[in-house]
Amino acid sequence: MSEKNARYDAVVCGAGAGGLASAHALGALGLRVLVVDKQPKMRPVAKGEVLQPGALRVLRRWGTERLLEQRGGVRLGRLVVRAPAGTPLMALDYGRLPEGDRWLLSHDHLTILDALAEGLGPAVEVRRGVLVEEALRDGSGRVTGVAVAEGGRRYEVHAPLTVAADGISSRLRRAAGIDARRVDYPHRLVSFDLAGAPRPDDFSAYLSARGLRLVYALPGDRVRLYVQTAPDELRGGRDRSALATWAEGVVAEVPALEPLSGPLLAGLDSRQMLPVSRFLSPRLAVPGMAFVGEAAYAVHPMAAQGMNTAITCAASLADRLAEHLDGAAPTAATVDAALRAYQAERRPILAQAATTSDNAARMVTDLTWRGRVVGRRAVRFTGRNPRLLHTVTYNMSGLGPRPMTFLDRLHQLGVLPDPRAHRVPQT
């Protein structure tokens, strides 16, 4: 078959976590899958480094968790919000979750992508340096593939299923006419990769007068540090001396970070400045095309949800498709039925995750007077309530939504006492 008339069972646009997870899951069904990505190779970024139990369940099924463990993945048992001196204010204890789901796993973003790619089946093909120009449609408007450009050539790829995993600015989502309103947080995060730093036992979020300081271990005796900054705080040409002074101030504001002082000064050149935003697409599918990963959903990195929901959405898409295929080759009818089921299942779950993530992020990053009062109060009262702690932990873990009621919110803010505070649900 000529390249200009290439046909596959599925074409996946984007080779990030969402795209590779989708290709892995669809390939496991025996489908012929093409993955295309505009980047010639993936670049190292300080994002998507912490895997939650819900995503680990999927990766365990695929054998990917084992690869990551073998390559130095770091298990973390708790997500803790701390005072500047290090005192725990709210601790989400993953050890209280069901057996086999009692940890997070941290690893480098590229290593996670490599492990996903290594598990792709023989029917999955990956092409890099390929730009998706537009979606192809039939007379009814159904998506039937994509037109791409590669090495100065333009050709079409036809498939009954197209997966848009092309990022937060998804060209395919816009082409589908889906208006996903992106909301920027009023701050940025700057990340540092610190070598030779003392390894923390937890995923710890420190509160400071100027916002979040997030710390967790990475493989190879390294530590990831995120620092919340004002949008323009580190823009421009700061020389090393000015950066060092700024870094000293970061440590001085949070005494518990003093052991990171030397590694931070040595690791100033590792910094990456990251804009922070959130959005949830009103639709996760249109006829012939599904949206996965940041093409569908984006959250604040503090919540450690983005890559995890990309993986679980990819698995869900393949599971719904398997139910409708029943061993047969995919057709427009079976794919669209699966897409409707995927939308119905995942949209409410993502909406709950978006709310949980935004609430968690605002509790520790909002620097307005009202935000500080409400956020710190919510941290304190949640931290004292075993029932609410378990609910929040379960929701953050990705094991399934347990919505918090309006009454729960009042308990969380200390407006009303909670007579059920010590009634922790059985897992």
N, C-alpha and C positions, 0 to 999 in steps of 0.2 A: 504494500500500500504506500502510495507516495506521501511524502511529508506534507504536501499542500492539502491533502485530504485525509489527514491522520484521524483515526477513530479509536477511542478508548471507552471503557465503562465509566470512568470518572477522570476529570481533570481538576487538580488541586492548585490553586493560585496562591503561592506563598509557601516558603520553606522554613518558617519559624516553628515555634512549638505547636501552634494550632494546625498548620499545614502538614507537618511531618506526622503528628499524631493522627490526623485524618487519613493520611496515606497509609500509615501503619494499620489502622483499624479496617479500612476498606480493602487493603491488600490481603488482610487475613481472611476476608470473605472469598478470596479467589478472584477478585476483580482485577482487570487490567487498568492500572492507574498511572497517570502522568502528573508529576509535580513540576511546576515551573516557578522560578524566582528571578527577579530582575537583578539581584546582586550576584556577581561572579563567585563570591564566597561570603560566608557569614562573618560578621565583625563582632569582636568581644564587646559586650555591653553589660553594665551592672544592673541587670533586671532578671526577673524570673529565676531566681537562684534557690528558692525555698519551696519544697514540695509538701503539700498538705496530705493528710491520710486519704482523703477521697481520691485524689489523683494517684497516690501511691497504690491504691487498690487496683486501678487500671494498669499501671506500669508493672505491678507484680504479675498480673495476668499475662502480660506481654513478655515477661522476662527482662524488662528494662530496669526495674528496681535493682535486680541482682547485679547487672552491669555497673550501675552507679555505685552500689556498695563496694564492689570489687575495685572501683577506681577512686576510692577514698571518700565517698559521700559521708557527711557528718550527720549523725542523728541528734536531734534536739528535742528535749522532753517538755519544754514549757515555753509559752509566750508571756512575757512579764512586762508590765508597765511599772517603772521605778521612779522614785524621787531622785533628785540630783546626787544625793549621797549614796544611792544604790538601794535604798530601802524598798522592798516590794510593796506596791500599792494595789495591784490587781494581777493575779497570776492565773493564766489559763493552763491547767495541768492536763496534758494529753495522756498522762498515765491513767486517767480515769475513764478513758474511752474504751471501746470493745477491744478484746485481745486481738493483736495483729495490727491495730490502728493507733498505737500509742506513741507515735513520734512524728516529727517533721524530718525532712531530709534536705540538707543544703548541698549544693554543688555549683560549679561554674556553669554559666548559661550555655557556653559552647559545648561543654562536655555533655550536658543534658540533650542538646540537639544532636550531637554525634551518636549518643546511645539510641535515640529514637531512629536516626537514619540507619544505624547498623542493623536494626531489627526489621527493616523493610523487606517484604517478600520479593521473590524473583519476578513477580508480575508488576512491580512498581519501578518506574523509571523517573529519575530526577534530572532535570536540565536547569542549569544556572545561567545567568546572563541573558534571560529571556524576559522581555517586557510584554505584559498583557495589555493590549491596546483597547479592546472592547469585547463585550459579550455578544455572541451570535444568538439570533432568535429566529424562530419559525414564524409562520403567518399568524399564529395566535398570540405571539409575544413571549412564548415560552423560551427560556434560555436553553440553547442546544450546544454550548461550547464557548470557545473564546478565539479571537484573532490575536496572534502574537507576532512580535518582531524579534529576530535573533540573528546577530551577525550581518545586518544589512538586508536580511530576507524577511518577508512577511508571509505567514501561512496561517491556516485555520486548524484548530483542534476540535473535533466533534465528540460529544459524550452526552449520555442521558443525564448525568449528574455533574454539575460544576460546584466546586467548593471554593468560596471566597474566603481566603485566610490572608488577605493582603494588607492587614494592618489598620491602624486607627483612622487613617485618611483614605480608606478603601475606595479605589476607583470603581470597583464593581458594585459596591453598596450605593454609591452616588448614582451610577448608571441605572440602577434598579429603581431610582426615584424615592429612596428611603431617606428621610430627613432625621438623622440621629444627632440631637443637640449635644454638643460637647461642652462641658463645663470645666473651666480651668480653676484649680485651687489658687489662692492668692499667695502662693509661695513656690519655691523650687526645692529640689533636693540635690545636694552634691555628694557623690559617693567617693570613697577612698578604699583602695585595696592595700591592707596593711600586713606586711610580712614580719614574722618574728614577734607578734603581739601575743600576750596571754590569751589563751583560747577561752571564751565564755561558754558556760554550760547551757545557756538559754538564748532564745531570741528575745532580746531585751530592748524595750523602748524607754528611753530616759526623757523625763520632762525637764524643760529648762525655761528660763525667762524669754528665750528667743525661739522656742519651739522644740521639735522632735530631734533626738539623737538616737539612732537605731543601730544596734550592734549584734552581729551573729558570726559564728565561726564558718570558715570555708576550708576545704581540703588543703593540706600542705602547710599547716601551722600559719594560716592566714586568717585575717578578720576583715569582714566588710563593715564599714562605718558609713552611715548616711547622716548628713547634717542638713536640717531645714534652714533655708536662707530666704531672705527677701529676693524678689525677682531680679533686682539689679545688683545684689550684694557682691557678687564675684565677677561681674562683667568687666570687660576692659583689660588693660595690660598691667595687672598687678605684678610687681617684681617678686622674687622669691622672699625677700626680706619682709615685704608687706603680707605675703601669704603666711609666712611663719608667725607673724604677729597675730594675724587672724586665727590661725590654728591654736595658738596658745590661749586665745580668748575662748575658743570652743571648749577646751579642756578645763579652763578655770571656771566656766559656768556650770560644769558637771563634774564635781570632784571624783566621782566614781570612775571617770574616764582617765584619770591620771596615769594608770599603767599603759595607756595607749599614746601618751605624749610623744615619746621618742619615735615609735613606729609611724605616727602621723606626720611628724616633721620629715621623716625619711621618705614617706610615701606621698608627698604633696603632688608629685608629677603624675600620679595614678588617677587624679580626680576626673570625674565625669559629671557634667551639669545636666540634670534631667528635669524637663518640664513635667508638671503633674496635673492630670486631668481625669475626668470620669465621664462616662456616657454609657447608655444602654440602648441598643437599636430597638425600635418598636416592633420590628419583624426580624426573625431569624432565618426566614426562607421565603423565596418566591418560586413559582413553578420552574423547576430545573436547576435551582441554585440554593445552596445553604451558606450561611454566614457563620464562621467559627473564629475563635480567638478575638483579637482586638478589632477585627472587622465587625464584631457583634457587641463587644463589651470591654470596657476598660475601667480600672479602679486605681485608687491610691496604692503605691507599692507597700505601704506600712501594713496593709491587710493581708499581703501574700496570697492573693486570690487570682490574679490575672492568668498566669500560665496554668494554674490548676484547673480553672474553669475551661480553658481551651482544651485541655486533655480530656476532661470528663465530657465536654460537648462533643468532641470527636468520637469518643467511644459510644455515646448515645446515638449519634447520627448513624454509625455503622450498625448498632444493635437494632434500631428501628428499620433500617433498610433490610437487614437479614430477616426480620419478621415478615416483610412483604415480598421478598424474593422467593422464599421457600425453595431454594436450590436452583431457580431459573435465572437466566440472564436478565439484567436490569432493563426495563423499558420506561418510557416516559410516564406511563400510568403508575407503575410500581414505585418509581422514584418519587413522584409527586405525592403519593399516598404516604410514603415514609417521611417526606419533608413536612407534611402536615402534622404527623405524629411527633416529629422532632420539635417543631415549633410549640406544640401544645405541652410537651413535657418540659422542655428546657426554659422557656421564657419565664414562667413563674419562679423557677429555681434561681435564674440569673437575677430576677428582680429582687428576690430576698437577699441574695448575696451582695447585690449592689447597695441595698439599704444597710446591711450589716457592716460592709466595708466602709461606707461613707460615715456612718456613726462612729465606728472605731477610729477612723482617721481624724475626724473632727474633735474627738475627745482629747487627742494629744497634740494637735497641730493648730487649732484655732487660737489666735493670739488677741482677738478682740476681748474687751472686758467681759461681755456676756459669755463669749465662748470659753474663756478661762474659768469662770465661775461654774457654768453648767458642765463643762467637760471634766474638770477636776472633781466636781461633786459626783458625777456619774462613775468616774474611776473608783473613788473611795467606796461608794455604796455598793457597786457591783462587786468590788473586791471583798466585801464583807458578807456577801450573800451566796452560799454554796449552790443554791438552785439556779440563780441567774448565771453564775460562773459556768456551770455545766452547760446551760443553754447556749451561751455565747461561744464556748469552746466547741460544742458540737456544730454550730453554724459555721464557725471559722474553719473547721476541719474539712468541710465539704462532704461530710457523710450523709447529709440530708437536711433540708430546712426544718427548723423548729421555730416558727414565727413567734416573736415576742408581742404580747398583747399591750393594749394601752395601759392596763393595770400594771403590767411588768415594767413599763417605762416609768410609771410613778414610783414604783419600788426602787428602780435603778437610780432615780434622782433623790431618793430619800424623802419624797413628799408624803408617802404613806408607809407605815411599817409592813413588813411582809411576814405574815404568820406561817407561810410555807417555806421560809428561807432555807431550812435544813432538810427539806424533802427533795433530795437529789434523785432524779429519775433513774430507773434501772436501765443500763445500756444493753 
